[in-house]
């Protein structure tokens, strides 16, 4: 970083350039303009403000202003070219710095979410981006109708709103594989709740999954993976909720931990539904909505746009085919677990 008052060093050769133009009437040479660009780049790298540097050039112009009549036009043209070249070099260095910063940030995010880096080194780099990995963190993942990237309007809108409300919090917003990701301290659930609200409001049909807070340097990747799994689980279960939390769906991974046992249950309890006219799916959907409605026939019929009589017929047909009576508490748990298993395993669309 250059010291205060050092801007004068970046106008070296400028007065001589003006003097030569004043005497000869010729435009600045390419070499002279290249020198101005190089000095502009160096000034940017040294951290000087462009405003102060332009002011220094104007002061040097006033000091070197020619006395010869008719030289003013040529000198003004040279001033414009020299300052423009200087600013071009300065801006080029700034763009390069921004690209390097973006590359470093992207590399950090990849390492953070995939856990590929040494955890100690990762924790050191995290502080640069506002995270303290010694604390617990939770991750929210949003998937919209269209893929998110760092320059998407939705990404900028959500980021601006989060910073406006939680500017003093340690929050990281990023995109990965078309998803919008928010990392927040584990003891501040309101951040991810607001992120989910903002994202859903900014898009049409987005869904947000929130992982549980996880401790330590590897906590972010664990919460991120849990959020991804929850997002996939919500799709397979055809849940309607726009925001799903891993903590609320913990029972489902348990149910599918023994995949073969779950497949056996699905085929045993629900397999006969494939013999129904129209296949298993309509009756499977009937069971799903019936259980979601608290086994209330009138409510289930309303959700399915059926009459109560038609719904009752379907339940009786399920009883005939499977031998299990949905309203019967003794059979209900088996059927409901089998329905959940069918959704998790993709049955009957997929063979299991």
C-alpha positions as CSV (number, residue, x, y, z in Angstrom):
1,X,0.0,0.0,0.0
2,X,1.4,3.3,-1.0
3,X,1.9,6.0,1.7
4,X,-0.2,9.2,1.7
5,X,1.2,11.8,-0.7
6,X,2.8,9.2,-2.9
7,X,0.5,10.0,-5.9
8,X,3.1,12.4,-7.2
9,X,5.3,9.4,-8.1
10,X,2.7,8.2,-10.6
11,X,3.0,11.4,-12.8
12,X,6.6,10.8,-13.6
13,X,7.3,11.7,-17.2
14,X,3.9,13.4,-17.6
15,X,5.2,17.0,-17.6
16,X,7.9,16.0,-20.1
17,X,5.2,14.5,-22.4
18,X,3.2,17.7,-22.3
19,X,6.3,19.8,-23.0
20,X,7.2,17.7,-26.0
21,X,3.7,18.0,-27.4
22,X,3.7,21.7,-26.8
23,X,6.9,22.1,-28.8
24,X,6.5,19.6,-31.6
25,X,2.7,19.7,-31.9
26,X,2.7,15.9,-32.4
27,X,0.5,13.5,-30.5
28,X,1.9,11.4,-27.6
29,X,3.8,8.3,-28.9
30,X,2.6,4.8,-28.3
31,X,5.5,4.2,-25.9
32,X,4.6,7.2,-23.9
33,X,1.0,6.1,-23.5
34,X,2.0,2.6,-22.7
35,X,4.1,4.1,-19.9
36,X,1.0,5.9,-18.6
37,X,-1.0,2.6,-18.6
38,X,1.8,0.8,-16.7
39,X,1.9,3.5,-14.1
40,X,-1.9,3.3,-13.8
41,X,-1.7,-0.5,-13.2
42,X,1.0,0.0,-10.6
43,X,-1.0,2.7,-8.8
44,X,-4.0,0.3,-8.6
45,X,-1.8,-2.5,-7.2
46,X,-0.4,0.0,-4.6
47,X,-3.9,0.9,-3.5
48,X,-4.1,4.6,-4.4
49,X,-7.5,6.1,-5.3
50,X,-8.1,7.0,-8.9
51,X,-9.7,10.3,-7.9
52,X,-6.4,11.4,-6.1
53,X,-4.4,10.3,-9.1
54,X,-6.5,12.3,-11.6
55,X,-6.2,15.3,-9.4
56,X,-2.4,14.9,-9.3
57,X,-2.4,14.8,-13.1
58,X,-4.5,18.0,-13.3
59,X,-2.1,19.8,-10.9
60,X,0.8,18.7,-13.1
61,X,-1.0,19.9,-16.1
62,X,-1.5,23.4,-14.6
63,X,2.2,23.5,-13.7
64,X,3.3,22.5,-17.1
65,X,0.8,24.6,-19.1
66,X,2.6,26.0,-22.2
67,X,3.2,29.8,-22.8
68,X,3.4,29.4,-26.5
69,X,0.3,30.6,-28.4
70,X,-1.6,28.0,-30.3
71,X,-0.2,25.1,-28.2
72,X,-3.2,24.8,-25.9
73,X,-5.3,22.6,-28.2
74,X,-2.5,20.1,-28.7
75,X,-1.7,20.0,-25.0
76,X,-5.4,19.5,-24.1
77,X,-5.6,16.6,-26.5
78,X,-2.4,15.1,-25.0
79,X,-3.9,15.5,-21.5
80,X,-7.0,13.6,-22.5
81,X,-5.0,10.8,-24.1
82,X,-2.5,10.5,-21.2
83,X,-5.1,10.5,-18.4
84,X,-7.3,8.1,-20.4
85,X,-4.3,5.7,-20.8
86,X,-3.5,6.0,-17.1
87,X,-7.1,5.3,-16.1
88,X,-7.2,2.3,-18.6
89,X,-4.2,0.8,-16.9
90,X,-5.7,1.4,-13.5
91,X,-9.0,-0.2,-14.4
92,X,-7.3,-3.1,-16.0
93,X,-5.5,-3.8,-12.8
94,X,-8.7,-3.5,-10.9
95,X,-10.5,-6.0,-13.1
96,X,-7.6,-8.4,-12.8
97,X,-7.8,-8.1,-9.0
98,X,-11.5,-8.7,-9.0
99,X,-11.1,-11.8,-11.2
100,X,-8.4,-13.1,-8.9
101,X,-10.6,-12.5,-5.9
102,X,-13.5,-14.3,-7.6
103,X,-11.3,-17.2,-8.4
104,X,-10.0,-17.4,-4.8
105,X,-13.6,-17.2,-3.5
106,X,-14.8,-19.9,-5.9
107,X,-11.9,-22.2,-5.0
108,X,-12.7,-21.7,-1.3
109,X,-16.4,-22.4,-1.7
110,X,-15.6,-25.6,-3.6
111,X,-13.2,-26.8,-0.9
112,X,-15.6,-25.8,1.8
113,X,-18.6,-27.6,0.4
114,X,-16.6,-30.7,-0.7
115,X,-14.3,-30.9,2.3
116,X,-11.3,-31.4,0.0
117,X,-8.9,-29.1,1.7
118,X,-6.9,-29.5,4.9
119,X,-9.3,-28.4,7.7
120,X,-6.7,-26.2,9.4
121,X,-5.9,-24.4,6.2
122,X,-9.5,-24.2,5.3
123,X,-10.4,-22.5,8.6
124,X,-7.6,-19.9,8.0
125,X,-9.0,-19.1,4.6
126,X,-12.6,-19.0,5.9
127,X,-11.9,-15.9,8.1
128,X,-11.1,-14.0,5.0
129,X,-14.7,-14.6,3.8
130,X,-16.3,-13.9,7.2
131,X,-16.7,-17.4,8.6
132,X,-15.4,-18.8,11.9
133,X,-15.2,-22.6,11.3
134,X,-14.5,-23.3,14.9
135,X,-18.2,-22.5,15.5
136,X,-21.2,-24.6,14.4
137,X,-22.8,-23.7,11.0
138,X,-25.9,-24.6,9.2
139,X,-26.5,-24.5,5.4
140,X,-29.6,-23.8,3.3
141,X,-29.8,-24.9,-0.3
142,X,-32.3,-23.4,-2.7
143,X,-33.3,-24.8,-6.1
144,X,-35.4,-22.7,-8.5
145,X,-37.0,-23.2,-11.8
146,X,-33.8,-21.9,-13.4
147,X,-30.2,-22.5,-12.4
148,X,-28.6,-19.9,-10.2
149,X,-25.2,-18.3,-10.8
150,X,-23.3,-15.5,-9.1
151,X,-24.5,-12.9,-11.6
152,X,-28.2,-13.9,-11.6
153,X,-30.6,-11.1,-10.6
154,X,-32.1,-13.3,-8.0
155,X,-28.7,-14.0,-6.4
156,X,-27.9,-10.3,-6.2
157,X,-31.4,-9.5,-4.9
158,X,-31.2,-12.1,-2.1
159,X,-27.7,-11.1,-1.2
160,X,-28.5,-7.4,-1.0
161,X,-31.6,-8.1,1.2
162,X,-29.6,-10.4,3.5
163,X,-26.7,-8.0,3.9
164,X,-29.2,-5.2,4.6
165,X,-30.9,-7.1,7.4
166,X,-28.0,-9.1,8.8
167,X,-25.0,-7.1,7.8
168,X,-23.1,-7.7,11.0
169,X,-23.6,-11.5,10.9
170,X,-21.0,-13.9,9.5
171,X,-23.0,-15.1,6.4
172,X,-21.7,-16.6,3.2
173,X,-23.9,-16.6,0.1
174,X,-22.7,-18.6,-2.9
175,X,-23.9,-20.7,-5.9
176,X,-22.9,-24.2,-6.8
177,X,-24.2,-26.5,-9.5
178,X,-27.1,-24.2,-10.2
179,X,-28.2,-24.0,-6.6
180,X,-28.2,-21.0,-4.3
181,X,-26.5,-21.7,-1.0
182,X,-26.4,-19.8,2.3
183,X,-24.1,-20.6,5.1
184,X,-24.9,-19.1,8.5
185,X,-23.9,-19.5,12.2
186,X,-25.7,-22.5,13.7
187,X,-27.1,-20.4,16.6
188,X,-28.8,-18.0,14.3
189,X,-31.6,-19.9,12.6
190,X,-33.5,-16.7,11.7
191,X,-30.8,-16.0,9.0
192,X,-31.6,-19.2,7.1
193,X,-35.4,-18.8,7.7
194,X,-35.2,-15.3,6.2
195,X,-33.0,-16.6,3.3
196,X,-35.7,-19.2,2.5
197,X,-38.4,-16.5,2.6
198,X,-36.4,-14.2,0.3
199,X,-35.6,-16.9,-2.2
200,X,-39.1,-18.2,-2.4
201,X,-40.5,-14.7,-2.9
202,X,-37.9,-13.9,-5.5
203,X,-38.6,-16.9,-7.7
204,X,-41.6,-18.8,-8.9
205,X,-41.6,-22.3,-7.6
206,X,-38.3,-22.5,-5.7
207,X,-37.7,-25.0,-2.9
208,X,-35.3,-24.5,0.0
209,X,-33.9,-27.3,2.2
210,X,-32.2,-26.4,5.5
211,X,-29.6,-28.7,7.1
212,X,-29.0,-29.1,10.8
213,X,-26.3,-27.1,12.5
214,X,-23.0,-29.0,12.6
215,X,-19.9,-28.2,14.6
216,X,-16.3,-27.8,13.7
217,X,-14.4,-27.1,10.5
218,X,-16.2,-29.9,8.7
219,X,-19.6,-28.9,9.9
220,X,-20.4,-26.8,6.8
221,X,-19.9,-29.7,4.4
222,X,-21.9,-32.0,6.6
223,X,-24.8,-29.6,6.9
224,X,-24.6,-28.9,3.1
225,X,-24.8,-32.6,2.2
226,X,-27.7,-33.0,4.6
227,X,-29.5,-30.1,2.9
228,X,-28.9,-31.7,-0.5
229,X,-30.3,-35.0,0.7
230,X,-33.3,-33.3,2.2
231,X,-34.0,-31.5,-1.1
232,X,-33.9,-34.8,-3.0
233,X,-36.0,-36.5,-0.3
234,X,-38.7,-33.8,-0.5
235,X,-38.9,-34.4,-4.3
236,X,-39.2,-38.1,-3.9
237,X,-41.9,-37.7,-1.3
238,X,-43.6,-35.1,-3.6
239,X,-43.9,-32.7,-0.6
240,X,-45.7,-29.5,-1.3
241,X,-43.9,-27.4,1.3
242,X,-41.5,-24.8,-0.2
243,X,-39.2,-25.0,2.8
244,X,-38.1,-28.3,4.2
245,X,-35.8,-29.0,7.2
246,X,-33.6,-31.9,7.6
247,X,-34.5,-32.1,11.3
248,X,-38.2,-32.7,10.4
249,X,-37.5,-35.6,8.0
250,X,-35.0,-37.6,10.0
251,X,-37.3,-40.6,10.1
252,X,-37.2,-41.1,6.4
253,X,-33.5,-42.0,6.0
254,X,-34.0,-44.4,8.9
255,X,-36.8,-46.1,7.0
256,X,-34.7,-46.6,3.9
257,X,-31.5,-47.6,5.7
258,X,-32.3,-51.2,5.0
259,X,-33.4,-50.8,1.4
260,X,-34.1,-54.4,0.8
261,X,-36.4,-54.7,3.8
262,X,-38.3,-51.6,2.7
263,X,-38.6,-53.0,-0.9
264,X,-40.0,-56.3,0.5
265,X,-42.5,-54.3,2.6
266,X,-43.7,-52.2,-0.4
267,X,-44.1,-55.2,-2.7
268,X,-45.8,-57.3,0.0
269,X,-48.2,-54.6,1.2
270,X,-48.9,-52.7,-2.0
271,X,-47.8,-55.0,-4.8
272,X,-51.4,-56.3,-5.4
273,X,-52.5,-52.7,-6.3
274,X,-50.8,-53.2,-9.7
275,X,-53.8,-55.5,-10.5
276,X,-56.3,-52.6,-10.2
277,X,-57.7,-51.0,-13.3
278,X,-55.4,-48.1,-14.1
279,X,-52.5,-49.5,-12.2
280,X,-51.2,-48.9,-8.7
281,X,-50.6,-45.2,-8.9
282,X,-54.2,-43.9,-8.4
283,X,-54.8,-46.1,-5.4
284,X,-51.3,-45.3,-4.0
285,X,-52.1,-41.6,-4.3
286,X,-55.4,-42.2,-2.5
287,X,-53.7,-43.8,0.4
288,X,-51.1,-41.1,0.6
289,X,-53.7,-38.3,0.7
290,X,-55.9,-40.3,3.1
291,X,-53.1,-40.6,5.6
292,X,-52.0,-37.0,5.2
293,X,-55.6,-36.0,6.0
294,X,-55.5,-37.8,9.3
295,X,-57.6,-40.6,7.9
296,X,-60.6,-38.2,7.5
297,X,-62.5,-39.4,4.5
298,X,-64.2,-36.1,3.8
299,X,-61.0,-34.1,3.9
300,X,-59.2,-36.7,1.7
301,X,-62.0,-36.7,-0.8
302,X,-61.9,-32.9,-1.0
303,X,-58.1,-32.9,-1.7
304,X,-58.5,-35.5,-4.4
305,X,-61.5,-33.8,-5.9
306,X,-63.6,-36.9,-5.3
307,X,-67.0,-37.5,-3.7
308,X,-66.8,-39.2,-0.3
309,X,-68.6,-42.2,-1.8
310,X,-65.9,-42.5,-4.6
311,X,-63.2,-42.3,-2.0
312,X,-64.8,-45.0,0.2
313,X,-65.0,-47.2,-2.9
314,X,-61.3,-46.8,-3.5
315,X,-60.5,-47.6,0.1
316,X,-62.7,-50.7,-0.1
317,X,-60.9,-51.7,-3.4
318,X,-57.5,-51.4,-1.6
319,X,-58.8,-53.6,1.1
320,X,-60.0,-56.2,-1.4
321,X,-56.7,-56.2,-3.3
322,X,-54.2,-56.1,-0.3
323,X,-56.2,-57.6,2.5
324,X,-55.3,-54.5,4.6
325,X,-58.1,-52.1,5.6
326,X,-56.8,-48.5,5.6
327,X,-59.2,-47.2,8.4
328,X,-58.2,-50.1,10.6
329,X,-55.6,-49.0,13.2
330,X,-54.0,-52.5,13.1
331,X,-53.4,-52.2,9.3
332,X,-52.9,-48.4,9.1
333,X,-49.2,-48.3,10.2
334,X,-48.1,-51.0,7.8
335,X,-49.8,-49.4,4.9
336,X,-48.6,-45.9,5.7
337,X,-45.0,-47.0,6.1
338,X,-45.3,-48.9,2.8
339,X,-46.6,-45.8,1.1
340,X,-43.7,-43.8,2.3
341,X,-41.3,-46.5,1.2
342,X,-42.9,-46.6,-2.2
343,X,-42.3,-42.8,-2.7
344,X,-38.8,-43.1,-1.4
345,X,-38.0,-46.0,-3.8
346,X,-39.8,-44.5,-6.8
347,X,-42.3,-47.4,-6.9
348,X,-44.3,-48.2,-9.0
349,X,-42.6,-46.2,-11.7
350,X,-39.4,-48.0,-11.0
351,X,-38.9,-51.7,-10.4
352,X,-37.5,-52.5,-6.9
